Amino acid sequence: MILLLVFLPFVMAVFSWLIGQESEDQRDWFVILVTGAELMLSLALLTSHHFVEIPVVFGSGLHFMNDGFRTVYAIVTALMWFGTTLFSREYFRHEKEGLNRYFMFILMTLGATEGVMLSADLMTTFVFFEILSFTSFTWVIHEQTPGALKAGYTYLFIAVIGGLVLFMGLALLMNAAGTLSYQELRSAVEASGNKDRIFAASVCILAGFGCKAGMFPVHVWLPKAHPVAPSPASALLSGILTKVGIYGILMTAAQAMLTSEAFGLLVLCLGLVTMALGAVLALFSVNLKRTLACSSMSQIGFILTGIGMLVLNSSTGNGEGAVMALSGTMLHMLNHSLIKLTLFMAAGVVVMKLGALTLDGIRGWGRDKLLLKISFALGALGISGVPFFNGYISKTLLHEGIVEGIHHMAGIAVFLRIAEWIFLISGGITFAYMLKLFICIFVEEAEAGRKADKADGGSCMDAFSTAAVFGSSLLMPVLGQPWIMRRLAAFMTGNREILELRLMTWGNLKGSFISLGIGALIYLFLVRRYLILDGSYVSLWPEKLDLEDLVYRPLLTRWLPLGGGKAATVFAENRILTPAAKGIFFGMKVAGRALVTSTDALIVLLRRTVMRETRVESAKKIQENSWMTLREGVKGAWEPIFENFSFALMMTCLGILLILGVLIYYIV
């Protein structure tokens, strides 16, 4: 059953492509059927636990298992894929280009994600983690606009770098502990004498998985990829693919670094920065999907904060605090996935009806869209942590994990008190920007001169989209009931102590009310006064404060020795180098440029000619002008080469591979 969940989507992806060549309608129904079957298979995992091994593969084999946490996330993954494919039927109704490719890679990514969520060791996690990095890349570039291609290159750059750093971490950990199995890792780490090497390995693993999770400072892909990707894909990128990275970080922390206070502090600090920065970016954004993307970054920060407190509480022997932090982390992963499923599909309804994403372009459009208004409101209430909605339970447990740490760690109590206020203020900013979005779309007067919506009776979705959007939103109040969440947390963590926790006490409610009060004040005194000028939404965030354009691109393209920029010139002209060394350096530089240029030329040429997808009705015209198409493709292939970010990507990969070679040399 586990193997079916993982590998069935890969096989069905090929059939999806073949069916799509003959009938787009049959392909859509086929994909819905496959994702529905995946959902049924995942639900069957609730009946028992399994362990499956595929020997020989990659030497040590691939290993899968399902326990409470893995089973729940296998179900959530399948549910989100089923909901988004159901919604995609209407979303892509008037689009023909690239859909065969899109749905084929949607199914492949489903299989890879299930492979990660059901993995029983870090090597299996790594294999499927890398597969989904490349299959999901096609979602980002789906529209093939300049913005989509740039965001796609950034996404791929971060994914490749993360994969290489992750592999370094796995090599170090395997050498120091002798195993990568989650079940054996804790005892192996405790028995190992290489604590420093294990810490270094865990930092590499944190960085590698953090790239996919959207953790600061490798978050730069996330705010750029979501606005350009199709809304169903954005829901999966935000709701599930970020959790793939979190899954790896959580399993590493819980199994290898549970007693390392230094590692806990590192994760906590990164979580706090990610949480606060994402919230601020979302508050200043004037683009609907970008706001939701930055919100995802912030919520990932909440989850990382929980992982940090799990390690810190465990390192001091505070079992109750560790249980709260672990339960809050797992529940907030679940809640954020389901909330972003609803919110991004609701955003997709706005996009497919208006074709706009800016707040000024969509303001007031949803005033008479009752079901959409309710769906968005339920998602907003959930993510804001309002009592009796799902986000309240998980955020309360995360907050209590910090409070427990304050009481039991006197040495860092002041720092944890500051962390608590960052937590509460970030929660308040969350409420402020969700209030901003809801009032803009569903309360304010519609923009003058906008064409009236043609849907009858205020409806803006067909039956399938309504089932996906409104149906998913109903999970917010259902999962907001404490007795449900306590049992779910006990099942996911395997710890029955959580059943005794009282989550609706005045102390817990007070924390939620403080955040909501802060959010209301921010909306009234910042958003209404300074972020809405002359009736238009404005962003006060300087565009130049972009970490990628401000730091990463200049660093990689101008200053790295192999990048051919200033540093390369200085390095080459250094008198210390012998003529032979200068010759080797020059040869590496020329070879690198030639390799990147030829690779880029081939990829761009294929994308514009042989692999270009066109509408069926225009195929004859394309065939008649094939020479013209080829000529234009060749001409256009060379233009973006030297500006392409993949040059910096290639140089960086070579540098990291050199580092990896050194590490392996010393290990062996």
Order of alpha helices (4+ residues) and beta strands (2+ residues): alpha-alpha-beta-beta-alpha-alpha-alpha-alpha-alpha-alpha-alpha-alpha-alpha-alpha-alpha-alpha-alpha-alpha-alpha-alpha-alpha-alpha-alpha-alpha-alpha-beta-beta-alpha-alpha-alpha-alpha-alpha
